[in-house]
Amino acid sequence: MGSCRKCLYTPVPSLGGIAQRNITVMREMHCALLSMVCILNSAFLFFYKAYLNLNYLKGEPIMSQEKALIRVRMGSGDAHYGGNLVDGAKMLHLFGDVATELLIRHDGDEGLFVAYDSVEFLAPVYAGEYIEAEGEIVSVGNSSRKMVFEARKVIRPLPDIGVSAAEVLEEPIVVCKASGTCVVPKAQQRYNR
């Protein structure tokens, strides 16, 4: 009797009689159960992938989501002013990336950012801080997509404690808010909604 290839059970020294048969039956049941779980898992993955591919081929988005979020560390290359202060335009750059993801998820095309309706810079951002930029489509027109954005500081360095010390903020600090409009021409919209 060798060890099972599907599990970590190894042979038990001969116990004799009923005890040995019970252990053998339990091992066989364990192996059969493991095999069934593997087969069911494989079948589920196969049918789930087939479902996703079918929706993709029909021209529908695989994942319908009207929100997008990215988190980025502000590096020393992002610092533009004295004291490692990051230029506010960097937040608009992040919002542009979020808008692009939203348009890809919604329309299957990167589209174009037409205009910001409002931009508010609410707190300074410094090199070494982690910024989380989130956007959401709030209104959909024929080809226009109205979006709102918010950038939050979620991690900040603690240079007074040590050169590599940092902390996760208990409450994120909102550093910038904006709203704007993007456009995806009708001919570029790949998903029927």
Contact map, one row per residue, 1 for C-alpha under 8 A:
1110000000100000000000000000000000000000000000000000000000000000000000000000000000000000000000000000000000000000000000000000000000000000000000000000000000000000000000000000000000000000000000000
1111000001100000000000000000000000000000000000000000000000000000000000000000000000000000000000000000000000000000000000000000000000000000000000000000000000000000000000000000000000000000000000000
1111100111100000000000000000000000000000000000000000000000000000000000000000000000000000000000000000000000000000000000000000000000000000000000000000000000000000000000000000000000000000000000000
0111111111000000000000000000001000000000000000000000000000000000000000000000000000000000000000000000000000000000000000000000000000000000000000000000000000000000000000000000000000000000000000000
0011111100000000000000000000000000000000000000000000000000000000000000000000000000000000000000000000000000000000000000000000000000000000000000000000000000000000000000000000000000000000000000000
0001111100000000000000000000001001100000000000000000000000000000000000000000000000000000000000000000000000000000000000000000000000000000000000000000000000000000000000000000000000000000000000000
0001111110000000000000000000001000000000000000000000000000000000000000000000000000000000000000000000000000000000000000000000000000000000000000000000000000000000000000000000000000000000000000000
0011111111000000000000000000000000000000000000000000000000000000000000000000000000000000000000000000000000000000000000000000000000000000000000000000000000000000000000000000000000000000000000000
0011001111100000000000000010000000000000000000000000000000000000000000000000000000000000000000000000000000000000000000000000000000000000000000000000000000000000000000000000000000000000000000000
0111000111110000000000000000000000000000000000000000000000000000000000000000000000000000000000000000000000000000000000000000000000000000000000000000000000000000000000000000000000000000000000000
1110000011111000000000000000000000000000000000000000000000000000000000000000000000000000000000000000000000000000000000000000000000000000000000000000000000000000000000000000000000000000000000000
0000000001111110000000000000000000000000000000000000000000000000000000000000000000000000000000000000000000000000000000000000000000000000000000000000000000000000000000000000000000000000000000000
0000000000111110000000000000000000000000000000000000000000000000000000000000000000000000000000000000000000000000000000000000000000000000000000000000000000000000000000000000000000000000000000000
0000000000011111000100000000000000000000000000000000000000000000000000000000000000000000000000000000000000000000000000000000000000000000000000000000000000000000000000000000000000000000000000000
0000000000011111101100000000000000000000000000000000000000000000000000000000000000000000000000000000000000000000000000000000000000000000000000000000000000000000000000000000000000000000000000000
0000000000000111111100000000000000000000000000000000000000000000000000000000000000000000000000000000000000000000000000000000000000000000000000000000000000000000000000000000000000000000000000000
0000000000000011111110000000000000000000000000000000000000000000000000000000000000000000000000000000000000000000000000000000000000000000000000000000000000000000000000000000000000000000000000000
0000000000000001111111000000000000000000000000000000000000000000000000000000000000000000000000000000000000000000000000000000000000000000000000000000000000000000000000000000000000000000000000000
0000000000000011111111100000000000000000000000000000000000000000000000000000000000000000000000000000000000000000000000000000000000000000000000000000000000000000000000000000000000000000000000000
0000000000000111111111110000000000000000000000000000000000000000000000000000000000000000000000000000000000000000000000000000000000000000000000000000000000000000000000000000000000000000000000000
0000000000000000111111111000000000000000000000000000000000000000000000000000000000000000000000000000000000000000000000000000000000000000000000000000000000000000000000000000000000000000000000000
0000000000000000011111111100000000000000000000000000000000000000000000000000000000000000000000000000000000000000000000000000000000000000000000000000000000000000000000000000000000000000000000000
0000000000000000001111111110000000000000000000000000000000000000000000000000000000000000000000000000000000000000000000000000000000000000000000000000000000000000000000000000000000000000000000000
0000000000000000000111111111000000000000000000000000000000000000000000000000000000000000000000000000000000000000000000000000000000000000000000000000000000000000000000000000000000000000000000000
0000000000000000000011111111100000000000000000000000000000000000000000000000000000000000000000000000000000000000000000000000000000000000000000000000000000000000000000000000000000000000000000000
0000000000000000000001111111110000000000000000000000000000000000000000000000000000000000000000000000000000000000000000000000000000000000000000000000000000000000000000000000000000000000000000000
0000000010000000000000111111111000000000000000000000000000000000000000000000000000000000000000000000000000000000000000000000000000000000000000000000000000000000000000000000000000000000000000000
0000000000000000000000011111111100000000000000000000000000000000000000000000000000000000000000000000000000000000000000000000000000000000000000000000000000000000000000000000000000000000000000000
0000000000000000000000001111111110000000000000000000000000000000000000000000000000000000000000000000000000000000000000000000000000000000000000000000000000000000000000000000000000000000000000000
0000000000000000000000000111111111000000000000000000000000000000000000000000000000000000000000000000000000000000000000000000000000000000000000000000000000000000000000000000000000000000000000000
0001011000000000000000000011111111100000000000000000000000000000000000000000000000000000000000000000000000000000000000000000000000000000000000000000000000000000000000000000000000000000000000000
0000000000000000000000000001111111110000000000000000000000000000000000000000000000000000000000000000000000000000000000000000000000000000000000000000000000000000000000000000000000000000000000000
0000000000000000000000000000111111111000000000000000000000000000000000000000000000000000000000000000000000000000000000000000000000000000000000000000000000000000000000000000000000000000000000000
0000010000000000000000000000011111111100000000000000000000000000000000000000000000000000000000000000000000000000000000000000000000000000000000000000000000000000000000000000000000000000000000000
0000010000000000000000000000001111111110000000000000000000000000000000000000000000000000000000000000000000000000000000000000000000000000000000000000000000000000000000000000000000000000000000000
0000000000000000000000000000000111111111000000000000000000000000000000000000000000000000000000000000000000000000000000000000000000000000000000000000000000000000000000000000000000000000000000000
0000000000000000000000000000000011111111100000000000000000000000000000000000000000000000000000000000000000000000000000000000000000000000000000000000000000000000000000000000000000000000000000000
0000000000000000000000000000000001111111110000000000000000000000000000000000000000000000000000000000000000000000000000000000000000000000000000000000000000000000000000000000000000000000000000000
0000000000000000000000000000000000111111111000000000000000000000000000000000000000000000000000000000000000000000000000000000000000000000000000000000000000000000000000000000000000000000000000000
0000000000000000000000000000000000011111111100000000000000000000000000000000000000000000000000000000000000000000000000000000000000000000000000000000000000000000000000000000000000000000000000000
0000000000000000000000000000000000001111111110000000000000000000000000000000000000000000000000000000000000000000000000000000000000000000000000000000000000000000000000000000000000000000000000000
0000000000000000000000000000000000000111111111000000000000000000000000000000000000000000000000000000000000000000000000000000000000000000000000000000000000000000000000000000000000000000000000000
0000000000000000000000000000000000000011111111100000000000000000000000000000000000000000000000000000000000000000000000000000000000000000000000000000000000000000000000000000000000000000000000000
0000000000000000000000000000000000000001111111110000000000000000000000000000000000000000000000000000000000000000000000000000000000000000000000000000000000000000000000000000000000000000000000000
0000000000000000000000000000000000000000111111111000000000000000000000000000000000000000000000000000000000000000000000000000000000000000000000000000000000000000000000000000000000000000000000000
0000000000000000000000000000000000000000011111111100000000000000000000000000000000000000000000000000000000000000000000000000000000000000000000000000000000000000000000000000000000000000000000000
0000000000000000000000000000000000000000001111111110000000000000000000000000000000000000000000000000000000000000000000000000000000000000000000000000000000000000000000000000000000000000000000000
0000000000000000000000000000000000000000000111111111000000000000000000000000000000000000000000000000000000000000000000000000000000000000000000000000000000000000000000000000000000000000000000000
0000000000000000000000000000000000000000000011111111100000000000000000000000000000000000000000000000000000000000000000000000000000000000000000000000000000000000000000000000000000000000000000000
0000000000000000000000000000000000000000000001111111110000000000000000000000000000000000000000000000000000000000000000000000000000000000000000000000000000000000000000000000000000000000000000000
0000000000000000000000000000000000000000000000111111111000000000000000000000000000000000000000000000000000000000000000000000000000000000000000000000000000000000000000000000000000000000000000000
0000000000000000000000000000000000000000000000011111111100000100000000000000000000000000000000000000000000000000000000000000000000000000000000000000000000000000000000000000000000000000000000000
0000000000000000000000000000000000000000000000001111111110000000000000000000000000000000000000000000000000000000000000000000000000000000000000000000000000000000000000000000000000000000000000000
0000000000000000000000000000000000000000000000000111111111000000000000000000000000000000000000000000000000000000000000000000000000000000000000000000000000000000000000000000000000000000000000000
0000000000000000000000000000000000000000000000000011111111111100000000000000000000000000000000000000000000000000000000000000000000000000000000000000000000000000000000000000000000000000000000000
0000000000000000000000000000000000000000000000000001111111111100000000000000000000000000000000000000000000000000000000000000000000000000000000000000000000000000000000000000000000000000000000000
0000000000000000000000000000000000000000000000000000111111110000000000000000000000000000000000000000000000000000000000000000000000000000000000000000000000000000000000000000000000000000000000000
0000000000000000000000000000000000000000000000000000011111110000000000000000000000000000000000000000000000000000000000000000000000000000000000000000000000000000000000000000000000000000000000000
0000000000000000000000000000000000000000000000000000001111111000000000000000000000000000000000000000000000000000000000000000000000000000000000000000000000000000000000000000000000000000000001110
0000000000000000000000000000000000000000000000000000001111111100000000000000000000000000000000000000000000000000000000000000000000000000000000000000000000000000000000000000000000000000000001110
0000000000000000000000000000000000000000000000000000001100111111000000000000000000000000000000000000000011110000000000000000000000000000000000000000000000000000000000000000000000000000000000100
0000000000000000000000000000000000000000000000000001001100011111000000000000000000000000000000000000000000000000000000000000000000000000000000000000000000000000000000000000000000000000000000000
0000000000000000000000000000000000000000000000000000000000001111100000000000000000000000000000000000000010000000000000000000000000000000000000000000000000000000000000000000000000000000000000000
0000000000000000000000000000000000000000000000000000000000001111110000000000000000000000000000000000000011000000000000000000000000000000000000000000000000000000000000000000000000000000000000000
0000000000000000000000000000000000000000000000000000000000000011111100000000000000000000000000000000010011000000000000000000000000000000000000000000000000000000000000000000000000000000000000000
0000000000000000000000000000000000000000000000000000000000000001111100000000000000000000000000000000010011000000000000000000000000000001100000000000000000000000000000000000000000000000000000000
0000000000000000000000000000000000000000000000000000000000000000111110000000000000000000000000000000010000000000000000000000000000000111100000000000000000000000000000000000000000000000000000000
0000000000000000000000000000000000000000000000000000000000000000111111000000000000000000000000000100110000000000000000000000000000000111000000000000000000000000000000000000000000000000000000000
0000000000000000000000000000000000000000000000000000000000000000001111100000000000000000000000000100000000000000000000000000000000011110000000000000000000000000000000000000000000000000000000000
0000000000000000000000000000000000000000000000000000000000000000000111110000000000000000000001000100000000000000000000000000000000011100000000000000000000000000000000000000000000000000000000000
0000000000000000000000000000000000000000000000000000000000000000000011111000000000000000000000000000000000000000000000000000000001111000000000000000000000000000000000000000000000000000000000000
0000000000000000000000000000000000000000000000000000000000000000000001111100000000000000000000000000000000000000000000000000000001110000000000000000000000000000000000000000000000000000000000000
0000000000000000000000000000000000000000000000000000000000000000000000111110000000000000000000000000000000000000000000000000001111100000000000000000000000000000000000000000000000000000000000000
0000000000000000000000000000000000000000000000000000000000000000000000011111111000000100000000000000000000000000000000000000011111100000000000000000000000000000000000000000000000000000000000000
0000000000000000000000000000000000000000000000000000000000000000000000001111111000000000000000000000000000000000000000000000001110000000000000000000000000000000000000000000000000000000000000000
0000000000000000000000000000000000000000000000000000000000000000000000000111111000010000000000000000000000000000000000000000001100000000000000000000000000000000000000000000000000000000000000000
0000000000000000000000000000000000000000000000000000000000000000000000000111111100000000000000000000000000000000000000000000000000000000000000000000000000000000000000000000000000000000000000000
0000000000000000000000000000000000000000000000000000000000000000000000000111111100000110010000000000000000000000000000000000001000000000000000000000000000000000000000000000000000000000000000000
0000000000000000000000000000000000000000000000000000000000000000000000000111111111011110000000000000000000000000000000000000011000000000000000000000000000000000000000000000000000000000000000000
0000000000000000000000000000000000000000000000000000000000000000000000000000111111011110000000000000000000000000000000000000000000000000000000000000000000000000000000000000000000000000000000000
0000000000000000000000000000000000000000000000000000000000000000000000000000001111111110000000000000000000000000000000000000000000000000000000000000000000000000000000000000000000000000000000000
0000000000000000000000000000000000000000000000000000000000000000000000000000001111111000000000000000000000000000000000000000000000000000000000000000000000000000000000000000000000000000000000000
0000000000000000000000000000000000000000000000000000000000000000000000000000000011111000000000000000000000000000000000000000010000000000000000000000000000000000000000000000000000000000000000000
0000000000000000000000000000000000000000000000000000000000000000000000000001001111111100000000000000000000000000000000000000011000000000000000000000000000000000000000000000000000000000000000000
0000000000000000000000000000000000000000000000000000000000000000000000000000001111111110000000000000000000000000000000000001111000000000000000000000000000000000000000000000000000000000000000000
0000000000000000000000000000000000000000000000000000000000000000000000000100011110011111010000000000000000000000000000000001111000000000000000000000000000000000000000000000000000000000000000000
0000000000000000000000000000000000000000000000000000000000000000000000000000011110001111111000000000000000000000000000000000100000000000000000000000000000000000000000000000000000000000000000000
0000000000000000000000000000000000000000000000000000000000000000000000000000000000000111111100000000000000000000000000001000100000000000000000000000000000000000000000000000000000000000000000000
0000000000000000000000000000000000000000000000000000000000000000000000000000000000000011111110000000000000000000000000000000000000000000000000000000000000000000000000000000000000000000000000000
0000000000000000000000000000000000000000000000000000000000000000000000000000010000000111111111000000000000000000000000000000000000000000000000000000000000000000000000000000000000000000000000000
0000000000000000000000000000000000000000000000000000000000000000000000000000000000000011111111100000000000000000000000000000000000001000000000000000001000000000000000000000000100000000000000000
0000000000000000000000000000000000000000000000000000000000000000000000000000000000000001111111110000000000000000000000000000000000000000000000000000000000000000000000000000000000000000000000000
0000000000000000000000000000000000000000000000000000000000000000000000000000000000000000111111111000000000000000000000000000000000000000000000000000000000000000000000000000000000000000000000000
0000000000000000000000000000000000000000000000000000000000000000000001000000000000000000011111111100000000000000000000000000000000001000000000000000000000000000000000000000000000000000000000000
0000000000000000000000000000000000000000000000000000000000000000000000000000000000000000001111111110000000000000000000000000000000001110000000000000100000000000000000000000000000000000000000000
0000000000000000000000000000000000000000000000000000000000000000000000000000000000000000000111111111000000000000100000000000000000000000000000000000000000000000000000000000000000000000000000000
0000000000000000000000000000000000000000000000000000000000000000000000000000000000000000000011111111100000000000000000000000000000000000000000000000000000000000000000000000000000000000000000000
0000000000000000000000000000000000000000000000000000000000000000000111000000000000000000000001111111110000000000000000000000000000001110000000000000000000000000000000000000000000000000000000000
0000000000000000000000000000000000000000000000000000000000000000000000000000000000000000000000111111111000000000100000000000000000000010000000000010000000000000000000000000000000000100000000000
0000000000000000000000000000000000000000000000000000000000000000000000000000000000000000000000011111111100000111000000000000000000000000000000000000000000000000000000000000000000000000000000000
0000000000000000000000000000000000000000000000000000000000000000000100000000000000000000000000001111111110000100000000000000000000000000000000000000000000000000000000000000000000000000000000000
0000000000000000000000000000000000000000000000000000000000000000111100000000000000000000000000000111111111000000000000000000000000000011100000000000000000000000000000000000000000000000000000000
0000000000000000000000000000000000000000000000000000000000000000000000000000000000000000000000000011111111111110000000000000000000000000000000000000000000000000000000000000000000000001000000000
0000000000000000000000000000000000000000000000000000000000000000000000000000000000000000000000000001111111111110000000000000000000000000000000000000000000000000000000000000000000000000000000000
0000000000000000000000000000000000000000000000000000000000001011110000000000000000000000000000000000111111110000000000000000000000000000000000000000000000000000000000000000000000000000000000000
0000000000000000000000000000000000000000000000000000000000001001110000000000000000000000000000000000011111110000000000000000000000000000000000000000000000000000000000000000000000000000000000100
0000000000000000000000000000000000000000000000000000000000001000000000000000000000000000000000000000001111111000000000000000000000000000000000000000000000000000000000000000000000000001000111100
0000000000000000000000000000000000000000000000000000000000001000000000000000000000000000000000000000001111111100000000000000000000000000000000000000000000000000000000000000000000000000000111100
0000000000000000000000000000000000000000000000000000000000000000000000000000000000000000000000000000001100111110000000000000000000000000000000000000000000000000000000000000000000000001000111000
0000000000000000000000000000000000000000000000000000000000000000000000000000000000000000000000000001101100011111000000000000000000000000000000000000000000000000000000000000000000000001000000000
0000000000000000000000000000000000000000000000000000000000000000000000000000000000000000000000000001001100001111100000000000000000000000000000000000000000000000000000000000000000000111100100000
0000000000000000000000000000000000000000000000000000000000000000000000000000000000000000000000000001000000000111110000000000000000000000000000000000000000000000000000000000000000000111000000000
0000000000000000000000000000000000000000000000000000000000000000000000000000000000000000000000010010000000000011111000000000000000000000000000000000000000000000000000000000000000011110000000000
0000000000000000000000000000000000000000000000000000000000000000000000000000000000000000000000000000000000000001111100000000000000000000000000000000000000000000000000000000000000011110000000000
0000000000000000000000000000000000000000000000000000000000000000000000000000000000000000000000000000000000000000111110000000000000000000000000000000000000000000000000000000000000011100000000000
0000000000000000000000000000000000000000000000000000000000000000000000000000000000000000000000000000000000000000011111100000000000000000000000000000000000000000000000000000000001111000000000000
0000000000000000000000000000000000000000000000000000000000000000000000000000000000000000000000000000000000000000001111100000000000000000000000000000000000000000000000000000000001111000000000000
0000000000000000000000000000000000000000000000000000000000000000000000000000000000000000000000000000000000000000000111110000000000000000000000000000000000000000000000000000000001110000000000000
0000000000000000000000000000000000000000000000000000000000000000000000000000000000000000000000000000000000000000000111111000000000000000000000000000000000000000000000000000000111100000000000000
0000000000000000000000000000000000000000000000000000000000000000000000000000000000000000000000000000000000000000000001111100000000000000000000000000000000000000000000000000000111000000000000000
0000000000000000000000000000000000000000000000000000000000000000000000000000000000000001000000000000000000000000000000111111000000000000000000000000000000000000000000000000001110000000000000000
0000000000000000000000000000000000000000000000000000000000000000000000000000000000000000000000000000000000000000000000011111000000000000000000000000000000000000000000000000011110000000000000000
0000000000000000000000000000000000000000000000000000000000000000000000000000000000000000000000000000000000000000000000001111100000000000000000000000000000000000000000000000111100000000000000000
0000000000000000000000000000000000000000000000000000000000000000000000000000000000001100000000000000000000000000000000001111110000000000000000000000000000000000000000000000001000000000000000000
0000000000000000000000000000000000000000000000000000000000000000000000000000000000001111000000000000000000000000000000000011111010000000000000000000000010000000000000000000001000000000000000000
0000000000000000000000000000000000000000000000000000000000000000000000000100001000111100000000000000000000000000000000000001111110000000000000000000000000000000000000000000000000000000000000000
0000000000000000000000000000000000000000000000000000000000000000000000001111011000011100000000000000000000000000000000000000111110000000000000000000000000000000000000000000000000000000000000000
0000000000000000000000000000000000000000000000000000000000000000000000001111000000000000000000000000000000000000000000000000011111000000000000000000000000011000000000000000000000000000000000000
0000000000000000000000000000000000000000000000000000000000000000000000001110000000000000000000000000000000000000000000000000111111100000000000000000000011111000000000000000000000000000000000000
0000000000000000000000000000000000000000000000000000000000000000000000111100000000000000000000000000000000000000000000000000000111110000000000000000000011110000000000000000000000000000000000000
0000000000000000000000000000000000000000000000000000000000000000000000111100000000000000000000000000000000000000000000000000000011111000000000000000001111100000000000000000000000000000000000000
0000000000000000000000000000000000000000000000000000000000000000000011110000000000000000000000000000000000000000000000000000000001111100000000000000001111000000000000000000000000000000000000000
0000000000000000000000000000000000000000000000000000000000000000000011100000000000000000001001100100000000000000000000000000000000111110000000000000111100000000000000000000000000000000000000000
0000000000000000000000000000000000000000000000000000000000000000001111000000000000000000000000100100000000000000000000000000000000011111000000000000111000000000000000000000000000000000000000000
0000000000000000000000000000000000000000000000000000000000000000001110000000000000000000000000100110010000000000000000000000000000001111100000000011110000000000000000000000000000000000000000000
0000000000000000000000000000000000000000000000000000000000000000011100000000000000000000000000000000010000000000000000000000000000000111110000000011100000000000000000000000000000000000000000000
0000000000000000000000000000000000000000000000000000000000000000011000000000000000000000000000000000010000000000000000000000000000000011111100001111000000000000000000000000000000000000000000000
0000000000000000000000000000000000000000000000000000000000000000000000000000000000000000000000000000000000000000000000000000000000000001111100001111000000000000000000000000000000000000000000000
0000000000000000000000000000000000000000000000000000000000000000000000000000000000000000000000000000000000000000000000000000000000000000111110001110000000000000000000000000000000000000000000000
0000000000000000000000000000000000000000000000000000000000000000000000000000000000000000000000000000000000000000000000000000000000000000111111111100000000000000000000000000000000000000000000000
0000000000000000000000000000000000000000000000000000000000000000000000000000000000000000000000000000000000000000000000000000000000000000001111111000000000000000000000000000000000000000000000000
0000000000000000000000000000000000000000000000000000000000000000000000000000000000000000000000000000000000000000000000000000000000000000000111110000000000000000000000000000000000000000010000000
0000000000000000000000000000000000000000000000000000000000000000000000000000000000000000000000000000000000000000000000000000000000000000000111111000000000000000000000000000000000000011110000000
0000000000000000000000000000000000000000000000000000000000000000000000000000000000000000000000000000000000000000000000000000000000000000000111111100000000000000000000000000000000001111000000000
0000000000000000000000000000000000000000000000000000000000000000000000000000000000000000000000000000000000000000000000000000000000000000111110111110000000000000000000000000000000001111000000000
0000000000000000000000000000000000000000000000000000000000000000000000000000000000000000000000000000000000000000000000000000000000000000111100011111000000000000000000000000000000111100000000000
0000000000000000000000000000000000000000000000000000000000000000000000000000000000000000000000000010000000000000000000000000000000000011111000001111100000000000000000000000000000111100000000000
0000000000000000000000000000000000000000000000000000000000000000000000000000000000000000000000000000000000000000000000000000000000000011110000000111110000000000000000000000000011110000000000000
0000000000000000000000000000000000000000000000000000000000000000000000000000000000000000000000100000000000000000000000000000000000001111000000000011111000000000000000000000000011100000000000000
0000000000000000000000000000000000000000000000000000000000000000000000000000000000000000000000000000000000000000000000000000000000001110000000000001111100000000000000000000011111000000000000000
0000000000000000000000000000000000000000000000000000000000000000000000000000000000000000001000000000000000000000000000000000000000111100000000000000111110000000000000000000011110000000000000000
0000000000000000000000000000000000000000000000000000000000000000000000000000000000000000000000000000000000000000000000000000000000111000000000000000011111000000000000000001111100000000000000000
0000000000000000000000000000000000000000000000000000000000000000000000000000000000000000000000000000000000000000000000000000100011110000000000000000001111110000000000001001111000000000000000000
0000000000000000000000000000000000000000000000000000000000000000000000000000000000000000000000000000000000000000000000000000000011110000000000000000000111110000000000011011100000000000000000000
0000000000000000000000000000000000000000000000000000000000000000000000000000000000000000000000000000000000000000000000000000000011100000000000000000000011111000000001111000000000000000000000000
0000000000000000000000000000000000000000000000000000000000000000000000000000000000000000000000000000000000000000000000000000000111000000000000000000000011111100000001111000000000000000000000000
0000000000000000000000000000000000000000000000000000000000000000000000000000000000000000000000000000000000000000000000000000000110000000000000000000000000111110000111100000000000000000000000000
0000000000000000000000000000000000000000000000000000000000000000000000000000000000000000000000000000000000000000000000000000000000000000000000000000000000011111111111100000000000000000000000000
0000000000000000000000000000000000000000000000000000000000000000000000000000000000000000000000000000000000000000000000000000000000000000000000000000000000001111111111000000000000000000000000000
0000000000000000000000000000000000000000000000000000000000000000000000000000000000000000000000000000000000000000000000000000000000000000000000000000000000000111111000000000000000000000000000000
0000000000000000000000000000000000000000000000000000000000000000000000000000000000000000000000000000000000000000000000000000000000000000000000000000000000000111111010000000000000000000000000000
0000000000000000000000000000000000000000000000000000000000000000000000000000000000000000000000000000000000000000000000000000000000000000000000000000000000000111111110000000000000000000000000000
0000000000000000000000000000000000000000000000000000000000000000000000000000000000000000000000000000000000000000000000000000000000000000000000000000000000000111111110000000000000000000000000000
0000000000000000000000000000000000000000000000000000000000000000000000000000000000000000000000000000000000000000000000000000000000000000000000000000000000001110011111000000000000000000000000000
0000000000000000000000000000000000000000000000000000000000000000000000000000000000000000000000000000000000000000000000000000000000000000000000000000000000001110111111100000000000000000000000000
0000000000000000000000000000000000000000000000000000000000000000000000000000000000000000000000000000000000000000000000000000000000000000000000000000000000111110000111110000000000000000000000000
0000000000000000000000000000000000000000000000000000000000000000000000000000000000000000000000000000000000000000000000000000000000000000000000000000000000111100000011111000000000000000000000000
0000000000000000000000000000000000000000000000000000000000000000000000000000000000000000000000000000000000000000000000000000000000000000000000000000000001110000000001111100000000000000000000000
0000000000000000000000000000000000000000000000000000000000000000000000000000000000000000000000000000000000000000000000000000000000000000000000000000000011110000000000111111100000000000000000000
0000000000000000000000000000000000000000000000000000000000000000000000000000000000000000000000000000000000000000000000000000000000000000000000000000000000000000000000011111000000000000000000000
0000000000000000000000000000000000000000000000000000000000000000000000000000000000000000000000000000000000000000000000000000000000000000000000000000000001000000000000001111100000000000000000000
0000000000000000000000000000000000000000000000000000000000000000000000000000000000000000000000000000000000000000000000000000000000000000000000000000000111000000000000001111110000000000000000000
0000000000000000000000000000000000000000000000000000000000000000000000000000000000000000000000000000000000000000000000000010000000000000000000000000000111000000000000001011111000000000000000000
0000000000000000000000000000000000000000000000000000000000000000000000000000000000000000000000000000000000000000000000000110000000000000000000000000011110000000000000000001111110000000000000000
0000000000000000000000000000000000000000000000000000000000000000000000000000000000000000000000000000000000000000000000001111100000000000000000000000011110000000000000000000111110000000000000000
0000000000000000000000000000000000000000000000000000000000000000000000000000000000000000001000000000000000000000000000111110000000000000000000000000011100000000000000000000011111000000000000000
0000000000000000000000000000000000000000000000000000000000000000000000000000000000000000000000000000000000000000000000111100000000000000000000000001111000000000000000000000011111100000000000000
0000000000000000000000000000000000000000000000000000000000000000000000000000000000000000000000000000000000000000000111110000000000000000000000000001110000000000000000000000000111110000000000000
0000000000000000000000000000000000000000000000000000000000000000000000000000000000000000000000000000000000000000000111100000000000000000000000000111100000000000000000000000000011111000000000000
0000000000000000000000000000000000000000000000000000000000000000000000000000000000000000000000000000000000000000111111000000000000000000000000000111000000000000000000000000000001111100000000000
0000000000000000000000000000000000000000000000000000000000000000000000000000000000000000000000000000000000000000111110000000000000000000000000011110000000000000000000000000000000111110000000000
0000000000000000000000000000000000000000000000000000000000000000000000000000000000000000000000000010000000000011111000000000000000000000000000011110000000000000000000000000000000011111000000000
0000000000000000000000000000000000000000000000000000000000000000000000000000000000000000000000000000000000000011110000000000000000000000000000111000000000000000000000000000000000001111100000000
0000000000000000000000000000000000000000000000000000000000000000000000000000000000000000000000000000001000101111000000000000000000000000000000111000000000000000000000000000000000000111110110000
0000000000000000000000000000000000000000000000000000000000000000000000000000000000000000000000000000000000000010000000000000000000000000000000100000000000000000000000000000000000000011111110000
0000000000000000000000000000000000000000000000000000000000000000000000000000000000000000000000000000000000000000000000000000000000000000000001100000000000000000000000000000000000000001111110000
0000000000000000000000000000000000000000000000000000000000000000000000000000000000000000000000000000000000000000000000000000000000000000000000000000000000000000000000000000000000000000111111000
0000000000000000000000000000000000000000000000000000000000000000000000000000000000000000000000000000000000111010000000000000000000000000000000000000000000000000000000000000000000000001111111000
0000000000000000000000000000000000000000000000000000000000000000000000000000000000000000000000000000000000111000000000000000000000000000000000000000000000000000000000000000000000000001111111110
0000000000000000000000000000000000000000000000000000000000110000000000000000000000000000000000000000000000111000000000000000000000000000000000000000000000000000000000000000000000000000001111110
0000000000000000000000000000000000000000000000000000000000111000000000000000000000000000000000000000000001110000000000000000000000000000000000000000000000000000000000000000000000000000000011111
0000000000000000000000000000000000000000000000000000000000110000000000000000000000000000000000000000000000000000000000000000000000000000000000000000000000000000000000000000000000000000000011111
0000000000000000000000000000000000000000000000000000000000000000000000000000000000000000000000000000000000000000000000000000000000000000000000000000000000000000000000000000000000000000000000111
